[in-house]
Amino acid sequence: MPDQKVLREIKESEAEADELIAEAEQEADTRLQEAREEAEQIRQEAREEAEQEAETRIEEARAEIEQAREEILAEGEQARDELEAKAEDRIDDVAEYALEQFTEEIHAQT
């Protein structure tokens, strides 16, 4: 009869071993799932950070472009104002020249 006791103990040990293996496999599956979820969370956070960084850089670039645009417009306005001032300074000279030419033409015809 001791052989049956040994066989029963062996079966019980095998059952315990099977249970431990099943628990270990379940634990491994749970940890693997948790790791996958954590990895996905990390990827999502990295994606969001990258998008935010890209948006920040785009806004900075837009601000730089706007500043350059304003500088170009200011330079253009200044150049226009200078040309207008030069033109206004010459109006009297041109008018006087035209009057002289007109007067000479009139004297030449009379």
C-alpha positions as CSV (number, residue, x, y, z in Angstrom):
1,M,0.0,0.0,0.0
2,P,2.8,2.4,0.4
3,D,3.1,2.5,-3.3
4,Q,-0.4,4.0,-3.6
5,K,0.5,6.6,-1.1
6,V,3.6,7.5,-3.1
7,L,1.5,7.6,-6.3
8,R,-1.1,9.8,-4.7
9,E,1.7,12.2,-3.4
10,I,3.2,12.2,-6.9
11,K,-0.2,13.1,-8.4
12,E,-0.8,15.7,-5.8
13,S,2.7,17.1,-6.5
14,E,2.0,17.1,-10.2
15,A,-1.3,18.8,-9.7
16,E,0.4,21.5,-7.5
17,A,3.1,21.9,-10.1
18,D,0.5,22.2,-12.8
19,E,-1.3,24.8,-10.7
20,L,1.9,26.7,-10.1
21,I,2.7,26.6,-13.8
22,A,-0.8,27.9,-14.6
23,E,-0.4,30.7,-12.1
24,A,3.0,31.6,-13.4
25,E,1.7,31.6,-17.0
26,Q,-1.3,33.8,-15.9
27,E,1.1,36.1,-14.1
28,A,3.4,36.3,-17.2
29,D,0.4,37.1,-19.4
30,T,-0.8,39.8,-17.0
31,R,2.7,41.3,-16.8
32,L,3.0,41.1,-20.6
33,Q,-0.3,42.9,-21.0
34,E,0.7,45.5,-18.5
35,A,4.0,46.1,-20.3
36,R,2.2,46.4,-23.6
37,E,-0.2,48.9,-22.1
38,E,2.6,50.9,-20.5
39,A,4.5,50.8,-23.8
40,E,1.4,52.1,-25.6
41,Q,1.0,54.9,-23.0
42,I,4.7,55.9,-23.4
43,R,4.3,55.9,-27.2
44,Q,1.1,58.0,-26.9
45,E,2.8,60.5,-24.6
46,A,5.8,60.7,-26.9
47,R,3.5,61.3,-29.8
48,E,1.7,64.1,-28.0
49,E,5.0,65.7,-26.9
50,A,6.3,65.5,-30.5
51,E,3.1,67.1,-31.8
52,Q,3.3,69.8,-29.1
53,E,7.0,70.5,-29.9
54,A,6.1,70.7,-33.6
55,E,3.3,73.1,-32.9
56,T,5.6,75.2,-30.8
57,R,8.2,75.3,-33.5
58,I,5.6,76.2,-36.1
59,E,4.4,79.1,-34.0
60,E,7.9,80.3,-33.5
61,A,8.6,80.1,-37.2
62,R,5.3,82.0,-37.9
63,A,6.4,84.7,-35.4
64,E,9.8,85.0,-37.0
65,I,8.2,85.2,-40.5
66,E,5.8,87.9,-39.3
67,Q,8.6,89.9,-37.7
68,A,10.6,89.6,-41.0
69,R,7.5,90.7,-42.9
70,E,7.0,93.7,-40.7
71,E,10.7,94.7,-41.1
72,I,10.4,94.4,-44.9
73,L,7.2,96.4,-45.0
74,A,8.8,99.1,-42.8
75,E,11.9,99.2,-45.0
76,G,9.6,99.5,-48.1
77,E,7.6,102.3,-46.5
78,Q,10.8,104.1,-45.6
79,A,12.2,103.8,-49.1
80,R,8.8,105.0,-50.5
81,D,8.8,108.0,-48.1
82,E,12.4,108.8,-49.2
83,L,11.5,108.7,-52.9
84,E,8.4,110.8,-52.3
85,A,10.5,113.4,-50.4
86,K,13.1,113.5,-53.2
87,A,10.3,113.8,-55.8
88,E,8.7,116.6,-53.8
89,D,12.0,118.4,-53.6
90,R,12.3,118.2,-57.4
91,I,8.8,119.4,-58.1
92,D,9.8,123.0,-57.9
93,D,12.9,122.4,-60.1
94,V,10.8,120.6,-62.7
95,A,8.0,123.2,-62.6
96,E,10.6,126.0,-63.0
97,Y,12.3,124.1,-65.8
98,A,9.0,123.6,-67.6
99,L,8.1,127.3,-67.1
100,E,11.5,128.3,-68.6
101,Q,11.0,126.0,-71.6
102,F,7.5,127.3,-72.1
103,T,8.7,130.9,-71.8
104,E,11.5,130.3,-74.2
105,E,9.0,128.7,-76.6
106,I,6.7,131.6,-76.4
107,H,9.5,134.1,-76.9
108,A,10.7,132.1,-79.9
109,Q,7.3,132.3,-81.5
110,T,6.9,136.0,-81.0
